[in-house]
């Protein structure tokens, strides 16, 4: 049995099987609904159900509260239809949906750029063109069936020279995958990935100034956006706020400074929250999302692209709308929810 799903205001439709989450059905049929984690943790896929009946699988309350559910909001990543359904979603686009592919990849290099961040470069099959938007992510397919998601830190145009993906992986002690990355993984290892996934990419139909907000390795997809903007000649004013606990957490600070020198429209504000005396840090301090509010108390004419820890992304989403007038539809986010975060919430 299958049900018809209609997306308003676009009027686009797709079919969902009786046991299939709406988002999975949409991805399968090339419908570009917004989403991030795909497992009920981040809330990016939240939208309004206008008609029909659904039930939700496991999800975190911060992604969808009982009060929101009572008002008709759903998470398409874990909502299963029990009738024909009509939903309201802002971001339905044809061009955003590149084919999802599974492919083998070879580890081409491993570079430890800070005490807990590894830059991993993967060689992609030269015979298979891999298309994606700057800002999207891939998932590693682990042998036991688990998956781990990481954003690509290089823009798509870099594939022309050599098919490959750059990933920034932070070590989570005890983590099934990151322990492997930081201990036993070596060059020429063969892994399997699937992608591209995610609705985090630059909306090029706007000329609004950009706020790029990153915490920790949330810088990875932001790096891809900056590379893409430079390659495409996009001259919209953009300011990058990158936050870390200590200065060494800004592990590609020199790369950013070089881009600022090349791109007159790009400004960079590094922000450190827990600097120690021995760091000799003379720059901005505090929480990175609050630094944006201090500098830009009126965000009503901006677009914000935020990546990193869930607490940073969700605080920015709430505060920028409530305190700075940012339209909700101009906030785009990729929240880096770890398996530990999910386990704690569960």
N, C-alpha and C positions, 0 to 999 in steps of 0.2 A: 504494500500500500504506500502511496506517496501523496503529498499535499502540495498545493500551489502556494508559493510565497510571492507577494507583490511588495515592491519597494517604492514608497512615495517620498518625494514628489516626482521621481523620475518615471514611475510607471513600469519599470522593468520587472520581469517575473522570472522565477526559476522553480524547480521542483525539489522537494526534500523528502527523503524516505522517512518512514514512521519512526525509525530509531536513529536518525542522522541529525546531528546538530545543524542549525540553520547556516552557520558560518561555513562548515565543511561542505555543505551542499552548494553554497554560493561560490566558494573557491573552485570546486570541481567543475562548475559551469561558467567560470570566467567572469563572475560578477564581483566588482571591486568594493565590497563592504569594508568599512574601517575595522581594524583589529590590531592587536599586539601579541599577547602571550598565547592565545588560543586555549587557555585552560582555566579561565575564571579567576585570574589573579589580578589583572591590571585595570579592567573596566573600560578599555579603549573601544570595545565593540558595543557598548551600551547604547540602546536606542529605544524608541517608544513603540510599543505594540498597539496598533490602532484597532485591529480586529483579530478574532481567532483565539485559539487556546494552545498554550505551550506549558511544558514543565521543565524545570531546571535541574541539571546535574550539579555535582559538587562545585562550589565556588566560594570565594572569599567575601565576607560581608562588606569589606571596604570597596570591593568592585561593584556590588549591588546590595544595598541595604534592604531590609524588609519593608521599610517605608517607601523606597523607590519601586520595589516590586509591586506594592499595593497600588501605586499610581500608574501601573501599566508598563514600567520599564523592564527590559529584558537584556540578557547577555546572549548575543547570537552564538557565541562560541560554545555555550553549554545548554542552550534552549532547544528542545525537541518539540516539533509541531504535533498536535493532536487533531488539527483541522486545517483548512486553508487559513493562511495568516496574511495580514497586511501590517507592515512595519514602516516606520518613518526613519530615514537615514540620510544625512546630508551628503555623504561622500561616495556616491555611486558613479564610477567612471569606467569606461571600457578600456582606455589606454593604460590603466594602472595594473591590469591583470596580466602579467607575463606567465607563461606556462611554468607549472611546478615540475621540477625534474629531480630525479635521484641520480647520483653519479659518484664514481670513485674519485678520490683526490689523493694527491701525494704531498706529504709535508716537504716543502722546499727549503724552509729555514725557520729557526727558532731563535728569538732574540729577547733576552730578559732585560727590559728597559727600566724596571724599578724592582724593589724587593718583592712585590707581589703581582707584577704585570708582565706577561709574556706576549710579544708580538709574534704571531704564528702566520706564516705565509703558506698558502696551499696552491699547488699546481693543479689547474683544472684540465680536463681532457681537451686537447687541441682540436679534436674532430667534432666537438659538440659545442655549439655557440650557447653561452649562458647569458641571458638577458635579465637585467634587474634595474631597479631604480636606486640611485644613491640614497642610502638610509635604510634599505631593507636588510633582512637577515637570512641566514641559513641555519638549518638544524643538523647537528651530527646525529647519525643513526648508530646507537651503541649496540653491542652484540646481544644484550639482554632485552632489547626492545625499547629501552629508555631513549630519550632525546635530550639534547642540550642545544640551546639557541644562542647564536652570536651574530652581531651585526657586522656587515662588511665595512671596513674602514677605507676602502679604495673605491673611487668612482667608476662607473661602468666603462668610460672611455679608455681606461687603462688596460682593458682586455684586448685592445687592438694590438698592443705590443707583445704581450705575453699573457695568455689566459691564466688568471690566478686571483685568489682572494686573500686579503689581509684582515686578520682578526686580532683583537686586543682582548686577551683572556686574563682575568684576575683570579689569583689563587684563593680558593675557599678551602682552608685546611679540613681534611676529611671528605672533601667532595669527590665523588666517584670519577668524574671526568678531569677536574682541574688538578687533582693529585697526580694523575697520569701525565698531564701536560708538563708539570713541573718536576717530574722524576724520571719516568721511563720513556716518554715520547722522544723520538729522534728523527733526524732528517731521513727522508725516503720512506717513512712509514705510510701505509695505505689506509685511508679512512673512507667512510661514506657520508655524504651529505645530501640534504634535500632542500630545495628552495627555488626561487626566492619567496620569502614570506614578509608580511607586514605592510601597513598602510602609511608608514612614516617616510615621506619623501617630499621634496620641495614642490609647492604649488606654484608653477611658473606662470599661471594666468593672473597673478597678482603683482602689483608694483609696490606693495606696502613695505616699509622698513622691517628688517628682520632682527629678532632677538634669538640668538642661539645659546641655549642654556644646557650645560653639561656638568655632571658630577662624576668623578672617577673615570672608569672606562666607558661611561656614557659619551665620552668624547669620540669614540670610534665612528658612529654613524654621522656625527657632526663633521668629522674630518672628511668623510665622503661627500657631504653636502658642499663643503668649502671647495674641494677639488672640482666638483661638478659646476659650481658657480663660476669658477675661474675659467674652466674649459669652454663653457657656453657663453662667456662674455656677459654674464648677468651682473649688472652694476647697481642693484638695489642696495641701499645702505644696510650693513649688517654689523651687529656687535656680538662678540662671543664672550660669554661669562663661563669660565671653567673653574669649578670648585674642587678642592681636595682638603684632606686633613692637614697634611704637611706639604711643603713645596715640592718634594720629590714625587708626590702623587700626580703632579702635572708632568707626566713622563714624556710628552712631546712638546714641551714649552718652546724649544728652539725652532721646531717645525712651524709652530703657529706664528712666532715672531717673523720668520722668513716669509710666510704668506702675507702677513700684514704689510711688509715692505713691498710686496709685489701687487697687492690689491688695495688701492686707495680707499675703497668703500668699506673695508673691513677694519673694525676696531676690536681690541682684545683687552678684557679685564679679568686677570686671574684673581681668585679669592681663596684664602686659606682660613680654615676654621679652628685648627688646633696647633698653631705655630709654637715652637719651643724657642727659648732664648738662643740656643746654638744654631737655629735656622737663619738668624739675622734677616728675618723677613720684614721688608719695609713697605710691602704692598697692602692691598685690601684684606681685611679680616672679617670673619663672621660667616653667616650662612649665605651660600651663593645665590639662592633665589631671592633673598632679601636685598642683596646688593642691586639687583635689577630694579626693585621698587624704589630704592634710595636714589638711583640715577634717573629713572623713567617713571615718575609717579602717574603719568597718563599714558596708558598703552592702548587707548581706544583706536588708534590708527595703525597698529603694528600687527605683525604675525609673530608668534612664538613657537619655536621648535625646541622641545625639552627632552633630554635623555639622561638616564642615570637611575640612582636609587629611588625606589617607590616613594619614600617620604619626601624627597626633593620634588619629584614630579607632581605628586598630589598636592603638596603645599603650594607649589607654583600655580597649578590649575585653579585652586580655590582662591588664593590671594590676588592673583592678577585680574580675575573677573570681579571679585568683590571690592577690591581696593583701588584698582587702576583702570577699570572700565574696559578690559580686554574682552571682545566678543568671544563667546564660548567656541564658536566655529573657527576662530583663528588661532586656537591652541592645538598644536600637534605634538604628540608625545610617544615615546617608546620607553616604557618602564622596565628596568632590568630586575625582574623578580627572580630570585635564586630559588633552588630547590629547598634550601634551608628556610627561606621566607615562607614558602608554600607549606612546609611541614609545620612550622610554628603556627601559622594561621589555622591549619587543619586541627 
